[in-house]
Amino acid sequence: MTEAKLIHAGRDASCATRSEAARFLRQFTRNALYRTGALTLYHRLRNRRTLTVVTFHRVLRRGDARWETALAPWTLEEAAFDQCLEFLKRHYSIVSLDDVRQALKRARPLPARSLLLTFDDGFADNLDYALPLLRKHGATATIFITSDSIGSSERLWTEDLLWAVSRGRVSQRQLTCLHTILIGCVREPQDANLIWNIVRRGPNYDAGLVELVLSTLDIDLQRVRSPRQMLRREEIATLVANGIWIGAHGKTHSAFPASSDVAVELSHPRAVLKEIITPYGQGTVDALSFPHGAYTLEIADQALSAGYELLFTGEPELCCLDQGYLATSLIGRLDADARRIAPAGQFRPEMLAASLFMAARRQPDRGSRIAARARQHATEIVRMTGYGLLAHLWRRLLDPRRSAKREAR
């Protein structure tokens, strides 16, 4: 090996060591702040007048046949979800979708540190595993359902594709060809966004065409059909009868900005779900979760005109309240990433605390640039370690001069 290569290898090893040391220090600091109660105090002071919305997708048991192909970021093990609920009850006031609706109408204020639990897509395991645990903890939740998926034995083909890609079962060449045929030519064949372009647009394509293209490209998604993946109509009714609220999540699960017919994406789930839930006490479907969190202001206006009142986005932020009331129909949500909060099924409360307690806050009367600065500010806090973070907490929260200025604003 030449001297230059030795120097280069030494630099790589040194960078890797520094990176690992920084990661360990951040983890140690998070643990210390949570275990000592500093992070909880920060949350109680900072987030007293906010609504936090947390998004889950799936809750499964490891022995379930659906576990093997479930997507790791969006699938929590049953025991970990149980511990999540314990954590959330300890630190928040869990509210219902109707509570949030009443706060928007200024009919009834939300309590301090409100939290709304939500699930996306309409997986059958929400009934099998999530509902019993929600009932155990006396909590309610809202499930946003994609109407085309109701009663399906399979999940979306795009989710099977995403799993196959993550396991190395689909080559980059196959992915590039699939993208070219379905969506259009690819400028950069190694572009990591190829899979996400397909995932966001794929549900909109004809099923027969998709099957033909997958067969032609020799892509085997190994789709799981048993146990059934998605909720049936009667199961949705059972959920409503047990205190669960239902919202819409589009017709096909395509990202709305890429959809060929946004009007149908808005109207179809509202009509289908209303027919199912009305006999069981929920009179209307007026809450919408944008698939993939994607929307434009024009689409938001279209949704409000279509009869929706609450629009849940993919913006990772808390919603600031005005004396307990909501000032906007657009509400951000925080994703419960199972890889972070429960790696290998082991619940990490300090990771969930950091994700929720330190999230950016969306001020009801401020523009997008200020919201962007808030997100950047929250990221900087998470990255800080040791004395710097403790000093920051003192300056931002506990210094009485700063507190007085903040109250004055």
C-alpha positions as CSV (number, residue, x, y, z in Angstrom):
1,M,0.0,0.0,0.0
2,T,1.4,3.4,-0.9
3,E,2.0,6.2,1.6
4,A,-0.9,8.2,0.1
5,K,-3.3,5.3,0.5
6,L,-2.1,4.8,4.1
7,I,-2.8,8.4,4.9
8,H,-6.2,8.3,3.3
9,A,-7.1,5.1,5.2
10,G,-5.9,6.7,8.4
11,R,-8.1,9.8,7.8
12,D,-11.2,7.6,7.1
13,A,-10.6,5.7,10.3
14,S,-10.1,8.9,12.3
15,C,-13.4,10.4,10.9
16,A,-15.3,7.1,11.7
17,T,-13.9,7.2,15.2
18,R,-14.9,10.8,15.7
19,S,-18.4,10.2,14.3
20,E,-18.9,7.2,16.6
21,A,-17.7,9.2,19.6
22,A,-20.1,12.1,18.7
23,R,-23.0,9.6,18.3
24,F,-22.2,8.1,21.7
25,L,-22.0,11.5,23.3
26,R,-25.4,12.5,21.9
27,Q,-27.0,9.3,23.1
28,F,-25.4,9.7,26.6
29,T,-26.6,13.3,26.8
30,R,-30.2,12.4,25.7
31,N,-30.2,9.6,28.3
32,A,-28.9,11.9,31.0
33,L,-31.4,14.7,30.3
34,Y,-34.3,12.3,30.2
35,R,-33.3,10.3,33.3
36,T,-32.6,13.4,35.4
37,G,-36.0,14.9,34.4
38,A,-34.5,17.9,32.6
39,L,-36.1,17.0,29.3
40,T,-39.4,16.4,30.9
41,L,-39.2,19.9,32.6
42,Y,-38.3,21.4,29.3
43,H,-41.4,19.8,27.8
44,R,-43.8,20.9,30.5
45,L,-42.7,24.5,30.2
46,R,-42.3,24.7,26.5
47,N,-45.2,22.6,25.2
48,R,-47.9,23.6,27.7
49,R,-49.9,25.4,25.0
50,T,-49.5,23.0,22.1
51,L,-51.2,20.1,20.4
52,T,-49.0,17.2,19.5
53,V,-50.2,14.7,16.8
54,V,-48.3,11.4,16.6
55,T,-48.6,9.1,13.6
56,F,-48.4,5.4,13.8
57,H,-49.1,2.9,11.0
58,R,-48.8,-0.7,12.2
59,V,-48.7,-2.7,15.5
60,L,-47.8,-6.4,15.2
61,R,-46.6,-9.3,17.2
62,R,-43.4,-10.9,16.0
63,G,-45.1,-14.3,15.6
64,D,-47.6,-12.8,13.2
65,A,-47.1,-13.9,9.5
66,R,-47.3,-10.2,8.5
67,W,-44.3,-9.3,10.6
68,E,-41.6,-10.5,8.3
69,T,-42.5,-8.2,5.4
70,A,-43.7,-5.3,7.5
71,L,-41.8,-2.1,6.8
72,A,-39.5,-1.5,9.8
73,P,-39.9,2.3,10.1
74,W,-43.6,2.1,10.4
75,T,-44.2,-1.1,12.4
76,L,-44.1,-1.3,16.2
77,E,-44.0,-4.5,18.1
78,E,-47.0,-5.0,20.3
79,A,-45.1,-4.7,23.6
80,A,-43.3,-1.5,22.5
81,F,-46.6,0.1,21.5
82,D,-47.9,-0.7,25.0
83,Q,-44.9,1.1,26.5
84,C,-45.4,4.0,24.1
85,L,-49.0,4.5,25.4
86,E,-47.8,4.4,29.0
87,F,-45.2,7.1,28.2
88,L,-47.7,9.3,26.3
89,K,-50.3,9.1,29.1
90,R,-47.7,10.1,31.6
91,H,-46.6,13.2,29.7
92,Y,-49.7,14.3,27.8
93,S,-53.5,14.7,27.9
94,I,-54.7,12.4,25.2
95,V,-57.6,13.9,23.3
96,S,-60.0,12.7,20.6
97,L,-60.6,13.9,17.0
98,D,-63.8,15.5,18.2
99,D,-61.9,17.4,20.9
100,V,-59.7,18.9,18.2
101,R,-62.6,19.7,16.0
102,Q,-64.3,21.6,18.9
103,A,-61.1,23.5,19.6
104,L,-61.0,24.6,15.9
105,K,-64.6,25.9,16.2
106,R,-63.7,27.6,19.5
107,A,-66.4,25.6,21.2
108,R,-64.2,23.9,23.7
109,P,-60.5,24.4,24.5
110,L,-58.0,21.7,24.6
111,P,-56.2,20.9,27.8
112,A,-52.5,21.6,28.5
113,R,-50.0,19.5,26.5
114,S,-52.7,17.9,24.3
115,L,-51.9,14.8,22.2
116,L,-53.8,13.2,19.4
117,L,-53.0,9.6,18.4
118,T,-53.4,8.7,14.7
119,F,-52.9,5.8,12.4
120,D,-52.5,5.9,8.7
121,D,-53.6,3.6,5.9
122,G,-56.2,1.2,7.6
123,F,-54.2,-1.9,8.3
124,A,-56.1,-4.8,9.9
125,D,-53.6,-5.1,12.7
126,N,-54.9,-1.8,14.0
127,L,-58.0,-3.8,15.1
128,D,-56.0,-7.0,16.1
129,Y,-53.3,-5.4,18.2
130,A,-53.7,-1.6,18.6
131,L,-57.3,-1.5,19.7
132,P,-56.9,-3.9,22.7
133,L,-54.0,-1.8,24.0
134,L,-55.8,1.5,23.4
135,R,-58.7,0.1,25.5
136,K,-56.3,-1.1,28.2
137,H,-55.0,2.4,28.6
138,G,-58.3,4.2,28.2
139,A,-57.1,6.0,25.1
140,T,-58.7,6.8,21.8
141,A,-57.2,7.3,18.4
142,T,-58.1,8.3,14.8
143,I,-57.5,6.0,11.9
144,F,-57.1,7.5,8.5
145,I,-58.2,5.0,5.8
146,T,-57.5,4.8,2.1
147,S,-60.9,3.8,0.6
148,D,-59.6,1.6,-2.3
149,S,-57.7,-0.6,0.2
150,I,-60.8,-1.5,2.3
151,G,-61.1,-5.2,2.6
152,S,-58.0,-6.0,0.5
153,S,-56.1,-9.1,1.4
154,E,-52.9,-7.4,0.2
155,R,-51.3,-4.1,1.0
156,L,-50.5,-1.6,-1.7
157,W,-48.1,-3.0,-4.3
158,T,-45.9,0.0,-3.8
159,E,-45.3,-1.0,-0.2
160,D,-44.4,-4.5,-1.2
161,L,-42.0,-3.0,-3.7
162,L,-40.5,-0.8,-1.0
163,W,-39.9,-3.8,1.2
164,A,-38.4,-5.8,-1.7
165,V,-36.0,-2.9,-2.5
166,S,-35.0,-2.6,1.1
167,R,-34.1,-6.3,1.2
168,G,-32.1,-6.2,-2.0
169,R,-34.6,-8.3,-4.0
170,V,-35.0,-5.6,-6.7
171,S,-31.9,-4.4,-8.6
172,Q,-31.3,-0.8,-9.5
173,R,-31.6,-1.7,-13.2
174,Q,-35.0,-3.2,-12.6
175,L,-36.1,-0.2,-10.6
176,T,-34.9,2.2,-13.3
177,C,-36.8,0.2,-16.0
178,L,-39.9,0.2,-13.8
179,H,-39.7,4.0,-13.3
180,T,-39.1,4.5,-17.1
181,I,-42.1,2.5,-18.1
182,L,-44.6,3.8,-15.5
183,I,-43.5,7.4,-15.0
184,G,-40.8,8.4,-17.6
185,C,-37.2,8.5,-18.4
186,V,-34.6,8.7,-15.7
187,R,-31.8,11.2,-15.8
188,E,-29.8,9.7,-13.0
189,P,-30.2,5.9,-12.8
190,Q,-28.6,5.8,-9.3
191,D,-31.0,8.4,-8.0
192,A,-32.2,7.3,-4.5
193,N,-35.5,9.1,-5.1
194,L,-36.5,6.7,-7.9
195,I,-38.2,4.4,-5.4
196,W,-40.0,7.2,-3.8
197,N,-41.3,8.6,-7.1
198,I,-42.8,5.2,-7.8
199,V,-44.2,4.8,-4.2
200,R,-45.9,8.3,-4.4
201,R,-47.4,7.8,-7.9
202,G,-47.7,4.0,-8.2
203,P,-51.1,3.4,-6.6
204,N,-52.7,5.6,-9.3
205,Y,-51.7,3.2,-12.1
206,D,-53.9,0.4,-13.4
207,A,-53.4,-2.9,-11.5
208,G,-53.3,-4.9,-14.7
209,L,-50.6,-2.7,-16.2
210,V,-48.5,-2.9,-13.0
211,E,-48.7,-6.7,-12.9
212,L,-47.7,-6.9,-16.6
213,V,-44.7,-4.6,-16.1
214,L,-43.6,-6.4,-12.9
215,S,-43.8,-9.8,-14.7
216,T,-41.9,-8.5,-17.7
217,L,-39.1,-7.1,-15.5
218,D,-39.0,-10.4,-13.5
219,I,-39.8,-8.6,-10.3
220,D,-41.4,-10.9,-7.7
221,L,-42.8,-8.9,-4.8
222,Q,-43.7,-12.0,-2.7
223,R,-47.0,-10.5,-1.6
224,V,-48.5,-11.6,1.7
225,R,-52.2,-12.3,1.5
226,S,-52.9,-14.2,4.7
227,P,-53.5,-13.0,7.3
228,R,-55.4,-10.3,5.5
229,Q,-53.6,-7.0,5.4
230,M,-56.3,-4.3,5.3
231,L,-59.4,-3.5,7.4
232,R,-62.8,-4.7,6.1
233,R,-66.0,-2.6,6.3
234,E,-67.4,-4.5,9.3
235,E,-64.1,-4.1,11.1
236,I,-64.1,-0.4,10.6
237,A,-67.6,-0.4,12.1
238,T,-66.3,-2.3,15.1
239,L,-63.5,0.2,15.6
240,V,-66.0,3.1,15.6
241,A,-68.2,1.2,18.1
242,N,-65.2,1.0,20.4
243,G,-64.5,4.7,20.4
244,I,-62.1,5.0,17.5
245,W,-62.5,7.9,15.1
246,I,-62.2,7.5,11.3
247,G,-60.8,9.9,8.8
248,A,-59.9,9.9,5.1
249,H,-56.5,9.1,3.6
250,G,-57.3,9.5,-0.1
251,K,-58.8,7.0,-2.5
252,T,-55.7,5.4,-3.9
253,H,-52.9,6.5,-1.5
254,S,-51.2,8.5,-4.3
255,A,-49.6,11.7,-3.3
256,F,-52.2,14.4,-4.1
257,P,-49.9,16.7,-6.1
258,A,-49.1,13.7,-8.4
259,S,-52.7,12.5,-8.6
260,S,-54.6,12.6,-11.9
261,D,-57.9,13.5,-10.1
262,V,-57.6,15.2,-6.8
263,A,-61.4,15.8,-6.6
264,V,-62.1,12.0,-6.6
265,E,-59.3,11.4,-4.1
266,L,-61.1,13.8,-1.8
267,S,-64.8,12.8,-2.4
268,H,-64.5,8.9,-2.7
269,P,-63.2,8.1,0.8
270,R,-65.5,10.6,2.4
271,A,-68.6,9.0,0.8
272,V,-67.5,5.4,1.4
273,L,-66.4,5.9,5.0
274,K,-69.5,7.9,5.9
275,E,-71.7,5.1,4.8
276,I,-69.8,2.7,7.0
277,I,-69.6,4.8,10.2
278,T,-72.8,6.7,10.4
279,P,-74.9,3.9,12.0
280,Y,-72.3,3.7,14.8
281,G,-72.3,7.3,16.0
282,Q,-69.7,9.2,13.9
283,G,-71.9,11.3,11.7
284,T,-69.4,12.6,9.2
285,V,-65.9,12.3,7.8
286,D,-64.4,15.7,8.0
287,A,-60.7,15.0,8.8
288,L,-58.2,14.2,6.1
289,S,-54.6,13.0,6.3
290,F,-52.7,13.8,3.1
291,P,-51.1,10.6,1.8
292,H,-47.3,10.9,2.1
293,G,-48.0,14.2,3.8
294,A,-47.9,15.9,0.4
295,Y,-50.1,18.8,-0.5
296,T,-50.2,22.3,-1.9
297,L,-52.1,25.3,-0.6
298,E,-54.4,25.0,-3.6
299,I,-55.1,21.3,-2.7
300,A,-55.7,22.3,0.9
301,D,-58.3,24.9,-0.2
302,Q,-59.9,22.3,-2.4
303,A,-60.2,19.9,0.5
304,L,-61.8,22.5,2.7
305,S,-64.3,23.3,-0.1
306,A,-65.0,19.5,-0.4
307,G,-66.2,19.5,3.2
308,Y,-63.1,18.6,5.3
309,E,-62.5,20.7,8.4
310,L,-59.2,19.3,9.7
311,L,-56.2,18.7,7.4
312,F,-53.3,16.7,8.7
313,T,-50.0,17.3,6.9
314,G,-46.6,15.7,7.0
315,E,-44.9,18.7,8.5
316,P,-43.0,17.5,11.6
317,E,-44.2,20.2,14.0
318,L,-46.4,20.9,17.0
319,C,-49.4,23.1,16.7
320,C,-49.4,26.1,19.0
321,L,-52.8,26.9,20.6
322,D,-54.4,30.2,21.3
323,Q,-55.8,29.8,24.8
324,G,-56.5,26.2,24.1
325,Y,-58.1,26.8,20.7
326,L,-56.8,26.0,17.2
327,A,-56.2,28.8,14.8
328,T,-55.7,26.8,11.6
329,S,-57.1,23.7,9.9
330,L,-53.7,22.6,8.8
331,I,-52.1,20.5,11.5
332,G,-48.6,18.9,11.4
333,R,-47.8,15.5,12.7
334,L,-44.8,13.7,14.1
335,D,-44.0,10.2,12.8
336,A,-43.3,7.5,15.4
337,D,-40.2,5.9,13.7
338,A,-39.9,2.4,15.2
339,R,-36.2,2.2,14.2
340,R,-35.5,5.1,16.6
341,I,-37.9,4.6,19.5
342,A,-37.9,0.8,19.6
343,P,-34.9,-0.7,17.9
344,A,-35.0,-4.5,18.0
345,G,-38.3,-4.2,19.9
346,Q,-36.7,-2.4,22.9
347,F,-38.6,0.7,23.8
348,R,-36.3,3.8,24.2
349,P,-38.3,6.5,26.1
350,E,-35.5,9.0,25.8
351,M,-35.6,8.8,22.0
352,L,-39.4,9.3,21.9
353,A,-39.0,12.2,24.4
354,A,-36.4,13.9,22.2
355,S,-38.5,13.4,19.1
356,L,-41.7,14.8,20.6
357,F,-40.6,17.3,23.3
358,M,-38.1,19.1,21.1
359,A,-40.1,19.2,17.8
360,A,-40.5,22.5,16.1
361,R,-43.6,24.5,16.9
362,R,-45.9,26.1,14.3
363,Q,-47.0,29.5,15.4
364,P,-50.6,30.2,14.3
365,D,-49.8,33.7,13.1
366,R,-46.4,33.3,11.5
367,G,-45.4,32.5,8.0
368,S,-43.5,29.5,6.5
369,R,-40.1,31.1,6.8
370,I,-40.4,31.5,10.5
371,A,-41.7,27.9,10.7
372,A,-38.6,26.8,8.8
373,R,-36.3,28.6,11.1
374,A,-38.1,26.9,14.1
375,R,-37.5,23.5,12.5
376,Q,-33.8,24.4,12.0
377,H,-33.6,25.6,15.6
378,A,-35.1,22.4,16.9
379,T,-32.6,20.4,14.9
380,E,-29.7,22.4,16.3
381,I,-31.0,21.6,19.9
382,V,-31.0,17.9,19.2
383,R,-27.4,18.0,17.9
384,M,-26.1,19.9,20.8
385,T,-24.5,17.9,23.6
386,G,-23.2,18.2,27.2
387,Y,-22.8,21.6,28.8
388,G,-23.9,23.4,25.6
389,L,-27.4,21.9,25.7
390,L,-27.8,22.6,29.4
391,A,-26.7,26.2,28.9
392,H,-29.1,26.5,26.0
393,L,-32.0,25.1,28.1
394,W,-31.2,27.7,30.8
395,R,-31.0,30.6,28.4
396,R,-34.2,29.6,26.5
397,L,-36.4,28.4,29.4
398,L,-35.2,29.2,32.9
399,D,-33.7,32.7,32.5
400,P,-36.5,34.9,34.0
401,R,-35.6,37.8,31.7
402,R,-36.1,35.7,28.6
403,S,-39.3,34.2,30.1
404,A,-40.7,37.7,30.6
405,K,-39.9,38.8,27.0
406,R,-41.5,35.6,25.7
407,E,-44.7,36.2,27.7
408,A,-44.8,39.8,26.4
409,R,-44.7,38.5,22.8
